[in-house]
Amino acid sequence: MGLSSPITCTNTKADLTGKQLLHWLDHVILPHADALARLSFFACVPHPLVVPVREHLRGSGLAAGAQDCAPTDDAVTGEVSAELLVELGCRYVMLGHADRRRVFGENDVLVARKAEAAAAAGLTPLVCVGEHDHLPAGTAARHVAAQVRTATGRLGHDNPVVILYEPTWAIGSDQGADPDHAAAVLHALRAATTDLDARFLYGGAVVPGTYTALRSAGDWDGVAIGRVARDPGMLAEATAELLARR
């Protein structure tokens, strides 16, 4: 895995209206499409925006992803099935984000069911894991390894999966996990998923320079970007940094 090109993604959460999101694509993302396409960039957006985003990105080499999917094929009111997401042109689906764990009480057993449904439909699950509190590295590593073993327990080796380590305490903060802390977690994640076709991203307070620092201690496959994806200058700097590590 470590010899593959880096990958990156972003999650727009529920921050932007449809018009705002398309404006963001036009003025921030698409001007960097050639470089981002070399990083297999995808954006996870709210369900109603999947189709307009897919159309806006058509021919750019960039992909649309969703922020959640149903854990079952049953027709449940208000849910969106993985099969429908595929029909709408999704390639990825984010599962188990810290927001959903906090607000809706989602746990790793539920995430595993969703990941299974996503993989069966042909989507690549982006499975989010991370400790809530700023724990010592060894404790955090054990916690996150237990999370990922459960959350990916229904996937087989033929199901590609992206694991996003995003410590909750780092989301939206000015300081993310230090490289040694992140490396300890990455080591535990890799050991817990040896039978899977998995790639590993770090997220949480990512800025230009974060990926280089992380790679000094661990073999990360890429980063998930938040604030960087909203700022053209930061995006250009971070993209060049990632491409320099190919």
CYANA upper distance limits for C-alpha pairs under 8 A (distance plus 0.5 A):
  1 MET  CA    198 ALA  CA      8.41
  1 MET  CA    199 ARG  CA      7.16
  1 MET  CA    221 ASP  CA      7.84
  2 GLY  CA    219 ASP  CA      6.42
  2 GLY  CA    220 TRP  CA      7.54
  2 GLY  CA    221 ASP  CA      6.77
  4 SER  CA    221 ASP  CA      8.01
  4 SER  CA    246 ARG  CA      7.93
  5 SER  CA     38 ARG  CA      8.45
  5 SER  CA     39 LEU  CA      7.30
  5 SER  CA    221 ASP  CA      7.90
  5 SER  CA    243 LEU  CA      8.49
  5 SER  CA    245 ARG  CA      8.35
  5 SER  CA    246 ARG  CA      5.58
  6 PRO  CA     39 LEU  CA      6.24
  6 PRO  CA     40 SER  CA      8.49
  6 PRO  CA    221 ASP  CA      5.51
  6 PRO  CA    222 GLY  CA      5.37
  6 PRO  CA    242 LEU  CA      6.92
  6 PRO  CA    243 LEU  CA      7.81
  6 PRO  CA    245 ARG  CA      7.87
  6 PRO  CA    246 ARG  CA      6.91
  7 ILE  CA     39 LEU  CA      5.05
  7 ILE  CA     40 SER  CA      5.91
  7 ILE  CA     41 PHE  CA      6.85
  7 ILE  CA    201 LEU  CA      8.42
  7 ILE  CA    221 ASP  CA      6.75
  7 ILE  CA    222 GLY  CA      5.36
  7 ILE  CA    223 VAL  CA      7.47
  8 THR  CA     39 LEU  CA      6.53
  8 THR  CA     40 SER  CA      7.10
  8 THR  CA     41 PHE  CA      5.59
  8 THR  CA     42 PHE  CA      7.57
  8 THR  CA    201 LEU  CA      8.19
  8 THR  CA    222 GLY  CA      6.08
  8 THR  CA    223 VAL  CA      5.78
  8 THR  CA    224 ALA  CA      5.91
  8 THR  CA    225 ILE  CA      7.63
  9 CYS  CA     41 PHE  CA      5.61
  9 CYS  CA     42 PHE  CA      5.34
  9 CYS  CA     43 ALA  CA      6.15
  9 CYS  CA     44 CYS  CA      8.17
  9 CYS  CA    223 VAL  CA      7.68
  9 CYS  CA    224 ALA  CA      5.45
  9 CYS  CA    225 ILE  CA      6.72
 10 THR  CA     42 PHE  CA      7.17
 10 THR  CA     43 ALA  CA      5.44
 10 THR  CA     44 CYS  CA      6.73
 10 THR  CA    224 ALA  CA      6.06
 10 THR  CA    225 ILE  CA      5.65
 10 THR  CA    226 GLY  CA      6.43
 10 THR  CA    229 ALA  CA      7.36
 11 ASN  CA     43 ALA  CA      6.33
 11 ASN  CA     44 CYS  CA      5.25
 11 ASN  CA     45 VAL  CA      6.87
 11 ASN  CA     67 GLN  CA      8.06
 11 ASN  CA    225 ILE  CA      8.28
 11 ASN  CA    226 GLY  CA      7.34
 12 THR  CA     16 LEU  CA      7.63
 12 THR  CA     43 ALA  CA      7.69
 12 THR  CA     44 CYS  CA      6.85
 12 THR  CA     45 VAL  CA      6.09
 12 THR  CA     46 PRO  CA      8.31
 12 THR  CA    226 GLY  CA      8.29
 13 LYS  CA     44 CYS  CA      8.27
 13 LYS  CA     45 VAL  CA      7.06
 13 LYS  CA     46 PRO  CA      7.48
 13 LYS  CA     67 GLN  CA      8.10
 14 ALA  CA     45 VAL  CA      8.31
 14 ALA  CA     46 PRO  CA      7.15
 16 LEU  CA     20 GLN  CA      5.98
 16 LEU  CA     21 LEU  CA      6.04
 17 THR  CA     21 LEU  CA      6.53
 18 GLY  CA     22 LEU  CA      6.81
 18 GLY  CA     49 LEU  CA      7.03
 19 LYS  CA     23 HIS  CA      6.63
 20 GLN  CA     24 TRP  CA      6.64
 21 LEU  CA     25 LEU  CA      6.79
 22 LEU  CA     26 ASP  CA      6.68
 22 LEU  CA     53 VAL  CA      7.61
 22 LEU  CA     56 HIS  CA      7.94
 23 HIS  CA     27 HIS  CA      6.57
 24 TRP  CA     28 VAL  CA      5.94
 24 TRP  CA     29 ILE  CA      7.23
 24 TRP  CA    230 ARG  CA      7.90
 25 LEU  CA     29 ILE  CA      5.23
 25 LEU  CA     30 LEU  CA      6.17
 25 LEU  CA     56 HIS  CA      8.32
 26 ASP  CA     30 LEU  CA      5.96
 26 ASP  CA     31 PRO  CA      7.66
 27 HIS  CA     31 PRO  CA      7.14
 28 VAL  CA     32 HIS  CA      7.76
 28 VAL  CA    229 ALA  CA      8.03
 28 VAL  CA    230 ARG  CA      7.26
 28 VAL  CA    231 ASP  CA      7.45
 28 VAL  CA    232 PRO  CA      5.81
 29 ILE  CA     33 ALA  CA      6.78
 29 ILE  CA    229 ALA  CA      7.96
 29 ILE  CA    232 PRO  CA      8.31
 30 LEU  CA     57 LEU  CA      8.31
 30 LEU  CA     60 SER  CA      8.03
 32 HIS  CA     36 LEU  CA      6.55
 32 HIS  CA    236 ALA  CA      7.67
 33 ALA  CA     37 ALA  CA      6.25
 33 ALA  CA     60 SER  CA      6.57
 33 ALA  CA     61 GLY  CA      7.73
 33 ALA  CA     62 LEU  CA      7.53
 34 ASP  CA     38 ARG  CA      7.19
 34 ASP  CA     60 SER  CA      7.83
 34 ASP  CA     61 GLY  CA      8.11
 35 ALA  CA     39 LEU  CA      7.36
 35 ALA  CA    239 THR  CA      7.33
 35 ALA  CA    240 ALA  CA      8.32
 35 ALA  CA    243 LEU  CA      8.23
 36 LEU  CA     40 SER  CA      6.98
 36 LEU  CA     41 PHE  CA      5.92
 36 LEU  CA     62 LEU  CA      7.65
 36 LEU  CA    239 THR  CA      7.35
 37 ALA  CA     41 PHE  CA      6.28
 37 ALA  CA     60 SER  CA      7.67
 37 ALA  CA     61 GLY  CA      5.47
 37 ALA  CA     62 LEU  CA      5.96
 38 ARG  CA    243 LEU  CA      8.25
 39 LEU  CA    242 LEU  CA      8.26
 39 LEU  CA    243 LEU  CA      7.83
 40 SER  CA     61 GLY  CA      8.11
 40 SER  CA     62 LEU  CA      7.13
 40 SER  CA     63 ALA  CA      8.22
 41 PHE  CA     62 LEU  CA      6.04
 41 PHE  CA     63 ALA  CA      7.02
 42 PHE  CA     62 LEU  CA      6.26
 42 PHE  CA     63 ALA  CA      5.00
 42 PHE  CA     64 ALA  CA      6.00
 42 PHE  CA     65 GLY  CA      6.84
 42 PHE  CA     92 TYR  CA      8.27
 43 ALA  CA     63 ALA  CA      7.09
 43 ALA  CA     64 ALA  CA      5.77
 43 ALA  CA     65 GLY  CA      6.05
 43 ALA  CA     66 ALA  CA      8.41
 44 CYS  CA     64 ALA  CA      6.66
 44 CYS  CA     65 GLY  CA      4.65
 44 CYS  CA     66 ALA  CA      5.21
 44 CYS  CA     67 GLN  CA      5.96
 44 CYS  CA     92 TYR  CA      8.10
 44 CYS  CA     93 VAL  CA      7.49
 44 CYS  CA     94 MET  CA      7.36
 45 VAL  CA     49 LEU  CA      6.80
 45 VAL  CA     50 VAL  CA      6.81
 45 VAL  CA     64 ALA  CA      7.85
 45 VAL  CA     65 GLY  CA      6.73
 45 VAL  CA     66 ALA  CA      5.74
 45 VAL  CA     67 GLN  CA      6.40
 46 PRO  CA     50 VAL  CA      7.19
 46 PRO  CA     66 ALA  CA      6.66
 46 PRO  CA     67 GLN  CA      6.53
 47 HIS  CA     66 ALA  CA      6.60
 47 HIS  CA     67 GLN  CA      7.77
 47 HIS  CA     80 VAL  CA      8.45
 49 LEU  CA     53 VAL  CA      6.47
 50 VAL  CA     54 ARG  CA      6.49
 50 VAL  CA     64 ALA  CA      6.96
 50 VAL  CA     65 GLY  CA      7.59
 50 VAL  CA     66 ALA  CA      7.31
 50 VAL  CA     88 LEU  CA      7.49
 50 VAL  CA     89 GLY  CA      8.11
 50 VAL  CA     90 CYS  CA      7.64
 51 VAL  CA     55 GLU  CA      6.67
 51 VAL  CA     88 LEU  CA      6.53
 51 VAL  CA     89 GLY  CA      7.58
 52 PRO  CA     56 HIS  CA      6.51
 53 VAL  CA     57 LEU  CA      6.59
 53 VAL  CA     64 ALA  CA      6.95
 54 ARG  CA     58 ARG  CA      6.58
 54 ARG  CA     63 ALA  CA      7.42
 54 ARG  CA     64 ALA  CA      6.06
 54 ARG  CA     89 GLY  CA      7.07
 54 ARG  CA     90 CYS  CA      8.18
 57 LEU  CA     61 GLY  CA      7.90
 57 LEU  CA     62 LEU  CA      6.56
 57 LEU  CA     63 ALA  CA      7.42
 57 LEU  CA     64 ALA  CA      8.29
 58 ARG  CA     62 LEU  CA      8.21
 63 ALA  CA     90 CYS  CA      7.88
 63 ALA  CA     91 ARG  CA      7.22
 64 ALA  CA     89 GLY  CA      7.81
 64 ALA  CA     90 CYS  CA      5.91
 64 ALA  CA     91 ARG  CA      6.95
 64 ALA  CA     92 TYR  CA      7.56
 65 GLY  CA     90 CYS  CA      5.61
 65 GLY  CA     91 ARG  CA      6.29
 65 GLY  CA     92 TYR  CA      4.98
 65 GLY  CA     93 VAL  CA      5.74
 65 GLY  CA     94 MET  CA      7.85
 66 ALA  CA     85 LEU  CA      7.99
 66 ALA  CA     90 CYS  CA      7.25
 66 ALA  CA     92 TYR  CA      6.94
 66 ALA  CA     93 VAL  CA      5.12
 66 ALA  CA     94 MET  CA      6.67
 67 GLN  CA     93 VAL  CA      6.20
 67 GLN  CA     94 MET  CA      5.20
 67 GLN  CA     95 LEU  CA      7.24
 68 ASP  CA     93 VAL  CA      6.43
 68 ASP  CA     94 MET  CA      6.00
 68 ASP  CA     95 LEU  CA      5.97
 68 ASP  CA     96 GLY  CA      8.46
 69 CYS  CA     79 GLU  CA      7.59
 69 CYS  CA     80 VAL  CA      6.00
 69 CYS  CA     81 SER  CA      6.11
 69 CYS  CA     82 ALA  CA      6.19
 69 CYS  CA     85 LEU  CA      8.49
 69 CYS  CA     93 VAL  CA      7.59
 69 CYS  CA     95 LEU  CA      8.01
 69 CYS  CA    114 LYS  CA      6.95
 69 CYS  CA    118 ALA  CA      7.89
 70 ALA  CA     79 GLU  CA      6.13
 70 ALA  CA     80 VAL  CA      6.03
 70 ALA  CA     81 SER  CA      5.48
 70 ALA  CA     82 ALA  CA      7.11
 70 ALA  CA    114 LYS  CA      6.55
 70 ALA  CA    117 ALA  CA      8.10
 71 PRO  CA     81 SER  CA      8.17
 71 PRO  CA    110 LEU  CA      7.56
 71 PRO  CA    111 VAL  CA      8.23
 71 PRO  CA    113 ARG  CA      5.59
 71 PRO  CA    114 LYS  CA      4.47
 71 PRO  CA    115 ALA  CA      8.07
 71 PRO  CA    116 GLU  CA      8.22
 71 PRO  CA    117 ALA  CA      6.41
 72 THR  CA     81 SER  CA      7.79
 72 THR  CA    113 ARG  CA      7.84
 72 THR  CA    114 LYS  CA      7.66
 72 THR  CA    117 ALA  CA      6.81
 73 ASP  CA     81 SER  CA      7.12
 73 ASP  CA    117 ALA  CA      8.04
 75 ALA  CA     79 GLU  CA      8.27
 80 VAL  CA     84 LEU  CA      7.26
 80 VAL  CA     85 LEU  CA      7.81
 81 SER  CA     85 LEU  CA      6.98
 82 ALA  CA     86 VAL  CA      6.84
 82 ALA  CA    117 ALA  CA      6.87
 82 ALA  CA    118 ALA  CA      5.69
 82 ALA  CA    121 ALA  CA      6.39
 82 ALA  CA    123 LEU  CA      7.82
 83 GLU  CA     87 GLU  CA      6.82
 83 GLU  CA    118 ALA  CA      8.26
 83 GLU  CA    121 ALA  CA      5.82
 84 LEU  CA     88 LEU  CA      6.68
 85 LEU  CA     89 GLY  CA      6.94
 85 LEU  CA     90 CYS  CA      5.91
 86 VAL  CA     90 CYS  CA      5.53
 86 VAL  CA     91 ARG  CA      7.24
 86 VAL  CA    121 ALA  CA      7.51
 86 VAL  CA    122 GLY  CA      7.66
 86 VAL  CA    123 LEU  CA      7.32
 90 CYS  CA    123 LEU  CA      7.77
 91 ARG  CA    122 GLY  CA      8.27
 91 ARG  CA    123 LEU  CA      5.75
 91 ARG  CA    124 THR  CA      6.78
 92 TYR  CA    123 LEU  CA      5.83
 92 TYR  CA    124 THR  CA      5.23
 92 TYR  CA    125 PRO  CA      6.33
 92 TYR  CA    126 LEU  CA      7.21
 93 VAL  CA    118 ALA  CA      7.87
 93 VAL  CA    123 LEU  CA      7.23
 93 VAL  CA    124 THR  CA      6.95
 93 VAL  CA    125 PRO  CA      5.66
 93 VAL  CA    126 LEU  CA      6.29
 94 MET  CA    125 PRO  CA      6.59
 94 MET  CA    126 LEU  CA      5.04
 94 MET  CA    127 VAL  CA      6.60
 94 MET  CA    128 CYS  CA      7.77
 95 LEU  CA    111 VAL  CA      6.69
 95 LEU  CA    114 LYS  CA      7.73
 95 LEU  CA    115 ALA  CA      7.70
 95 LEU  CA    125 PRO  CA      7.27
 95 LEU  CA    126 LEU  CA      6.42
 95 LEU  CA    127 VAL  CA      5.50
 95 LEU  CA    128 CYS  CA      6.60
 96 GLY  CA    100 ARG  CA      6.84
 96 GLY  CA    101 ARG  CA      6.83
 96 GLY  CA    106 GLU  CA      7.34
 96 GLY  CA    107 ASN  CA      7.86
 96 GLY  CA    108 ASP  CA      7.87
 96 GLY  CA    111 VAL  CA      6.21
 96 GLY  CA    127 VAL  CA      6.62
 96 GLY  CA    128 CYS  CA      5.68
 96 GLY  CA    129 VAL  CA      7.62
 97 HIS  CA    101 ARG  CA      6.89
 97 HIS  CA    127 VAL  CA      8.23
 97 HIS  CA    128 CYS  CA      5.83
 97 HIS  CA    129 VAL  CA      7.97
 98 ALA  CA    102 ARG  CA      6.52
 98 ALA  CA    128 CYS  CA      7.94
 98 ALA  CA    129 VAL  CA      8.30
 98 ALA  CA    130 GLY  CA      8.49
 98 ALA  CA    168 THR  CA      6.90
 99 ASP  CA    103 VAL  CA      6.47
 99 ASP  CA    104 PHE  CA      8.48
100 ARG  CA    104 PHE  CA      5.75
100 ARG  CA    105 GLY  CA      7.21
100 ARG  CA    106 GLU  CA      6.59
101 ARG  CA    105 GLY  CA      5.21
101 ARG  CA    106 GLU  CA      4.87
101 ARG  CA    107 ASN  CA      6.87
102 ARG  CA    106 GLU  CA      7.93
106 GLU  CA    110 LEU  CA      6.87
106 GLU  CA    111 VAL  CA      7.75
107 ASN  CA    111 VAL  CA      6.81
108 ASP  CA    112 ALA  CA      6.52
108 ASP  CA    147 GLN  CA      6.70
108 ASP  CA    148 VAL  CA      8.22
108 ASP  CA    150 THR  CA      6.28
108 ASP  CA    151 ALA  CA      5.17
109 VAL  CA    113 ARG  CA      7.08
109 VAL  CA    150 THR  CA      6.75
109 VAL  CA    151 ALA  CA      6.56
110 LEU  CA    114 LYS  CA      6.85
110 LEU  CA    151 ALA  CA      8.19
111 VAL  CA    115 ALA  CA      6.52
111 VAL  CA    127 VAL  CA      8.23
111 VAL  CA    151 ALA  CA      5.90
111 VAL  CA    152 THR  CA      8.45
112 ALA  CA    116 GLU  CA      6.63
112 ALA  CA    150 THR  CA      7.06
112 ALA  CA    151 ALA  CA      4.72
112 ALA  CA    152 THR  CA      5.95
112 ALA  CA    153 GLY  CA      6.81
112 ALA  CA    154 ARG  CA      6.54
112 ALA  CA    155 LEU  CA      8.50
113 ARG  CA    117 ALA  CA      6.79
113 ARG  CA    154 ARG  CA      7.62
114 LYS  CA    118 ALA  CA      6.57
115 ALA  CA    119 ALA  CA      6.57
115 ALA  CA    125 PRO  CA      6.23
115 ALA  CA    127 VAL  CA      8.12
115 ALA  CA    151 ALA  CA      8.07
115 ALA  CA    152 THR  CA      7.46
115 ALA  CA    154 ARG  CA      8.00
115 ALA  CA    155 LEU  CA      7.78
116 GLU  CA    120 ALA  CA      6.61
116 GLU  CA    154 ARG  CA      6.20
116 GLU  CA    155 LEU  CA      6.43
117 ALA  CA    121 ALA  CA      6.81
118 ALA  CA    122 GLY  CA      6.92
118 ALA  CA    123 LEU  CA      5.59
118 ALA  CA    124 THR  CA      7.29
118 ALA  CA    125 PRO  CA      6.75
119 ALA  CA    123 LEU  CA      5.68
119 ALA  CA    124 THR  CA      6.57
119 ALA  CA    125 PRO  CA      7.22
119 ALA  CA    155 LEU  CA      7.99
119 ALA  CA    159 ASN  CA      6.55
119 ALA  CA    160 PRO  CA      8.32
124 THR  CA    159 ASN  CA      8.03
124 THR  CA    160 PRO  CA      6.45
124 THR  CA    161 VAL  CA      6.09
124 THR  CA    162 VAL  CA      7.74
125 PRO  CA    160 PRO  CA      8.08
125 PRO  CA    161 VAL  CA      5.74
125 PRO  CA    162 VAL  CA      6.76
126 LEU  CA    161 VAL  CA      6.71
126 LEU  CA    162 VAL  CA      5.24
126 LEU  CA    163 ILE  CA      6.32
126 LEU  CA    164 LEU  CA      7.13
127 VAL  CA    151 ALA  CA      7.95
127 VAL  CA    152 THR  CA      8.44
127 VAL  CA    161 VAL  CA      7.86
127 VAL  CA    162 VAL  CA      6.73
127 VAL  CA    163 ILE  CA      5.48
127 VAL  CA    164 LEU  CA      6.41
128 CYS  CA    163 ILE  CA      6.65
128 CYS  CA    164 LEU  CA      5.26
128 CYS  CA    165 TYR  CA      6.58
128 CYS  CA    166 GLU  CA      7.25
129 VAL  CA    144 VAL  CA      6.74
129 VAL  CA    147 GLN  CA      7.03
129 VAL  CA    148 VAL  CA      7.27
129 VAL  CA    163 ILE  CA      7.93
129 VAL  CA    164 LEU  CA      6.73
129 VAL  CA    165 TYR  CA      5.65
129 VAL  CA    166 GLU  CA      6.64
129 VAL  CA    167 PRO  CA      7.80
130 GLY  CA    140 ALA  CA      8.38
130 GLY  CA    143 HIS  CA      8.47
130 GLY  CA    144 VAL  CA      6.21
130 GLY  CA    165 TYR  CA      5.97
130 GLY  CA    166 GLU  CA      5.62
130 GLY  CA    167 PRO  CA      4.71
130 GLY  CA    168 THR  CA      6.65
131 GLU  CA    135 LEU  CA      7.98
131 GLU  CA    140 ALA  CA      6.66
131 GLU  CA    143 HIS  CA      7.36
131 GLU  CA    144 VAL  CA      7.06
131 GLU  CA    166 GLU  CA      8.45
131 GLU  CA    167 PRO  CA      5.61
131 GLU  CA    168 THR  CA      6.54
131 GLU  CA    169 TRP  CA      8.10
132 HIS  CA    167 PRO  CA      6.81
132 HIS  CA    168 THR  CA      5.30
132 HIS  CA    169 TRP  CA      6.30
133 ASP  CA    167 PRO  CA      8.38
133 ASP  CA    168 THR  CA      7.58
133 ASP  CA    169 TRP  CA      6.29
134 HIS  CA    140 ALA  CA      8.46
134 HIS  CA    167 PRO  CA      8.40
134 HIS  CA    169 TRP  CA      6.73
135 LEU  CA    139 THR  CA      6.66
135 LEU  CA    140 ALA  CA      6.02
136 PRO  CA    140 ALA  CA      6.58
136 PRO  CA    181 HIS  CA      8.31
137 ALA  CA    141 ALA  CA      6.51
137 ALA  CA    180 ASP  CA      8.44
137 ALA  CA    181 HIS  CA      5.40
137 ALA  CA    182 ALA  CA      8.16
137 ALA  CA    184 ALA  CA      6.75
137 ALA  CA    185 VAL  CA      7.55
138 GLY  CA    142 ARG  CA      6.83
138 GLY  CA    184 ALA  CA      7.32
138 GLY  CA    185 VAL  CA      8.19
139 THR  CA    143 HIS  CA      6.71
140 ALA  CA    144 VAL  CA      6.57
140 ALA  CA    185 VAL  CA      7.23
141 ALA  CA    145 ALA  CA      6.48
141 ALA  CA    184 ALA  CA      6.58
141 ALA  CA    185 VAL  CA      4.75
141 ALA  CA    186 LEU  CA      8.19
141 ALA  CA    188 ALA  CA      6.22
141 ALA  CA    189 LEU  CA      8.15
142 ARG  CA    146 ALA  CA      6.77
142 ARG  CA    185 VAL  CA      8.29
142 ARG  CA    188 ALA  CA      7.49
143 HIS  CA    147 GLN  CA      6.88
144 VAL  CA    148 VAL  CA      6.71
144 VAL  CA    185 VAL  CA      7.54
144 VAL  CA    188 ALA  CA      8.26
144 VAL  CA    189 LEU  CA      7.68
145 ALA  CA    149 ARG  CA      6.65
145 ALA  CA    185 VAL  CA      8.12
145 ALA  CA    188 ALA  CA      6.13
145 ALA  CA    189 LEU  CA      5.78
145 ALA  CA    192 ALA  CA      6.47
146 ALA  CA    150 THR  CA      6.99
146 ALA  CA    192 ALA  CA      8.49
147 GLN  CA    151 ALA  CA      6.51
148 VAL  CA    152 THR  CA      6.31
148 VAL  CA    153 GLY  CA      8.36
148 VAL  CA    189 LEU  CA      7.53
148 VAL  CA    192 ALA  CA      7.68
148 VAL  CA    193 THR  CA      8.27
149 ARG  CA    153 GLY  CA      6.17
149 ARG  CA    192 ALA  CA      6.52
149 ARG  CA    193 THR  CA      7.54
155 LEU  CA    159 ASN  CA      6.64
155 LEU  CA    196 LEU  CA      8.01
156 GLY  CA    195 ASP  CA      8.08
156 GLY  CA    196 LEU  CA      6.81
157 HIS  CA    195 ASP  CA      6.33
157 HIS  CA    196 LEU  CA      4.94
157 HIS  CA    197 ASP  CA      5.96
158 ASP  CA    196 LEU  CA      7.99
158 ASP  CA    197 ASP  CA      7.19
159 ASN  CA    196 LEU  CA      7.84
159 ASN  CA    197 ASP  CA      6.93
160 PRO  CA    196 LEU  CA      7.80
160 PRO  CA    197 ASP  CA      5.38
160 PRO  CA    198 ALA  CA      6.42
161 VAL  CA    196 LEU  CA      8.17
161 VAL  CA    197 ASP  CA      6.78
161 VAL  CA    198 ALA  CA      5.40
161 VAL  CA    199 ARG  CA      7.08
162 VAL  CA    198 ALA  CA      6.05
162 VAL  CA    199 ARG  CA      5.35
162 VAL  CA    200 PHE  CA      6.37
162 VAL  CA    201 LEU  CA      7.80
163 ILE  CA    198 ALA  CA      7.32
163 ILE  CA    199 ARG  CA      6.58
163 ILE  CA    200 PHE  CA      5.35
163 ILE  CA    201 LEU  CA      6.66
164 LEU  CA    200 PHE  CA      6.48
164 LEU  CA    201 LEU  CA      5.25
164 LEU  CA    202 TYR  CA      6.25
164 LEU  CA    203 GLY  CA      7.20
164 LEU  CA    224 ALA  CA      8.07
165 TYR  CA    200 PHE  CA      7.92
165 TYR  CA    201 LEU  CA      6.67
165 TYR  CA    202 TYR  CA      5.50
165 TYR  CA    203 GLY  CA      6.60
166 GLU  CA    170 ALA  CA      7.77
166 GLU  CA    171 ILE  CA      7.72
166 GLU  CA    202 TYR  CA      6.51
166 GLU  CA    203 GLY  CA      5.08
166 GLU  CA    204 GLY  CA      5.90
167 PRO  CA    171 ILE  CA      7.37
167 PRO  CA    177 ALA  CA      8.18
167 PRO  CA    203 GLY  CA      8.06
167 PRO  CA    204 GLY  CA      7.03
168 THR  CA    204 GLY  CA      8.16
169 TRP  CA    173 SER  CA      7.97
170 ALA  CA    174 ASP  CA      8.12
170 ALA  CA    175 GLN  CA      6.92
170 ALA  CA    176 GLY  CA      5.45
170 ALA  CA    177 ALA  CA      7.51
170 ALA  CA    204 GLY  CA      5.34
170 ALA  CA    205 ALA  CA      6.37
171 ILE  CA    176 GLY  CA      8.32
171 ILE  CA    203 GLY  CA      8.29
171 ILE  CA    204 GLY  CA      5.15
171 ILE  CA    205 ALA  CA      6.55
172 GLY  CA    204 GLY  CA      7.38
172 GLY  CA    205 ALA  CA      6.57
173 SER  CA    204 GLY  CA      8.00
173 SER  CA    205 ALA  CA      6.16
174 ASP  CA    205 ALA  CA      6.24
175 GLN  CA    205 ALA  CA      6.17
176 GLY  CA    204 GLY  CA      6.03
176 GLY  CA    205 ALA  CA      5.37
176 GLY  CA    206 VAL  CA      7.44
177 ALA  CA    181 HIS  CA      6.61
177 ALA  CA    182 ALA  CA      6.40
177 ALA  CA    204 GLY  CA      8.18
178 ASP  CA    182 ALA  CA      6.71
178 ASP  CA    214 LEU  CA      8.18
179 PRO  CA    183 ALA  CA      6.44
179 PRO  CA    213 ALA  CA      6.69
179 PRO  CA    214 LEU  CA      5.24
179 PRO  CA    215 ARG  CA      8.23
179 PRO  CA    216 SER  CA      7.77
179 PRO  CA    217 ALA  CA      6.23
179 PRO  CA    218 GLY  CA      7.91
180 ASP  CA    184 ALA  CA      6.74
180 ASP  CA    214 LEU  CA      8.42
180 ASP  CA    217 ALA  CA      6.46
180 ASP  CA    218 GLY  CA      8.34
181 HIS  CA    185 VAL  CA      7.03
182 ALA  CA    186 LEU  CA      6.59
182 ALA  CA    202 TYR  CA      8.42
182 ALA  CA    214 LEU  CA      7.76
182 ALA  CA    218 GLY  CA      8.06
183 ALA  CA    187 HIS  CA      6.59
183 ALA  CA    214 LEU  CA      7.93
183 ALA  CA    217 ALA  CA      6.31
183 ALA  CA    218 GLY  CA      5.29
183 ALA  CA    219 ASP  CA      8.39
184 ALA  CA    188 ALA  CA      6.94
185 VAL  CA    189 LEU  CA      6.64
186 LEU  CA    190 ARG  CA      6.62
186 LEU  CA    200 PHE  CA      8.13
186 LEU  CA    218 GLY  CA      7.57
186 LEU  CA    219 ASP  CA      8.50
186 LEU  CA    220 TRP  CA      8.09
187 HIS  CA    191 ALA  CA      6.72
187 HIS  CA    218 GLY  CA      8.41
188 ALA  CA    192 ALA  CA      6.64
189 LEU  CA    193 THR  CA      6.83
190 ARG  CA    194 THR  CA      6.60
193 THR  CA    198 ALA  CA      7.70
199 ARG  CA    221 ASP  CA      6.62
200 PHE  CA    220 TRP  CA      6.41
200 PHE  CA    221 ASP  CA      5.82
200 PHE  CA    222 GLY  CA      7.39
201 LEU  CA    220 TRP  CA      6.66
201 LEU  CA    221 ASP  CA      6.24
201 LEU  CA    222 GLY  CA      5.37
201 LEU  CA    223 VAL  CA      5.30
201 LEU  CA    224 ALA  CA      6.87
202 TYR  CA    220 TRP  CA      7.82
202 TYR  CA    222 GLY  CA      7.18
202 TYR  CA    223 VAL  CA      5.26
202 TYR  CA    224 ALA  CA      6.60
203 GLY  CA    223 VAL  CA      6.24
203 GLY  CA    224 ALA  CA      5.30
203 GLY  CA    225 ILE  CA      7.11
204 GLY  CA    224 ALA  CA      8.25
204 GLY  CA    225 ILE  CA      8.38
204 GLY  CA    226 GLY  CA      8.37
205 ALA  CA    226 GLY  CA      8.20
206 VAL  CA    210 THR  CA      6.22
206 VAL  CA    211 TYR  CA      8.38
206 VAL  CA    223 VAL  CA      7.98
206 VAL  CA    224 ALA  CA      7.96
206 VAL  CA    225 ILE  CA      6.52
206 VAL  CA    226 GLY  CA      7.63
206 VAL  CA    227 ARG  CA      8.24
206 VAL  CA    228 VAL  CA      7.76
207 VAL  CA    225 ILE  CA      8.26
207 VAL  CA    227 ARG  CA      8.22
207 VAL  CA    228 VAL  CA      6.65
207 VAL  CA    234 MET  CA      7.86
207 VAL  CA    238 ALA  CA      7.67
208 PRO  CA    228 VAL  CA      8.20
208 PRO  CA    234 MET  CA      6.90
208 PRO  CA    235 LEU  CA      8.41
208 PRO  CA    237 GLU  CA      6.57
208 PRO  CA    238 ALA  CA      5.18
208 PRO  CA    241 GLU  CA      7.92
209 GLY  CA    213 ALA  CA      6.74
209 GLY  CA    238 ALA  CA      7.61
209 GLY  CA    241 GLU  CA      7.87
210 THR  CA    214 LEU  CA      6.60
211 TYR  CA    215 ARG  CA      6.56
211 TYR  CA    222 GLY  CA      7.55
211 TYR  CA    223 VAL  CA      7.21
211 TYR  CA    241 GLU  CA      8.05
211 TYR  CA    242 LEU  CA      7.58
212 THR  CA    216 SER  CA      6.93
212 THR  CA    241 GLU  CA      7.79
213 ALA  CA    217 ALA  CA      7.84
214 LEU  CA    218 GLY  CA      6.51
214 LEU  CA    219 ASP  CA      8.40
214 LEU  CA    220 TRP  CA      7.65
215 ARG  CA    219 ASP  CA      6.15
215 ARG  CA    220 TRP  CA      6.70
222 GLY  CA    242 LEU  CA      7.96
225 ILE  CA    229 ALA  CA      6.34
226 GLY  CA    230 ARG  CA      7.68
227 ARG  CA    231 ASP  CA      7.26
228 VAL  CA    232 PRO  CA      8.26
228 VAL  CA    234 MET  CA      5.83
228 VAL  CA    235 LEU  CA      5.74
228 VAL  CA    238 ALA  CA      8.05
229 ALA  CA    234 MET  CA      8.10
229 ALA  CA    235 LEU  CA      6.16
230 ARG  CA    235 LEU  CA      8.03
231 ASP  CA    235 LEU  CA      6.44
232 PRO  CA    236 ALA  CA      6.63
233 GLY  CA    237 GLU  CA      6.84
234 MET  CA    238 ALA  CA      6.55
235 LEU  CA    239 THR  CA      6.37
236 ALA  CA    240 ALA  CA      6.65
237 GLU  CA    241 GLU  CA      6.75
238 ALA  CA    242 LEU  CA      6.74
239 THR  CA    243 LEU  CA      6.68
240 ALA  CA    244 ALA  CA      6.58
241 GLU  CA    245 ARG  CA      7.32
242 LEU  CA    246 ARG  CA      7.58
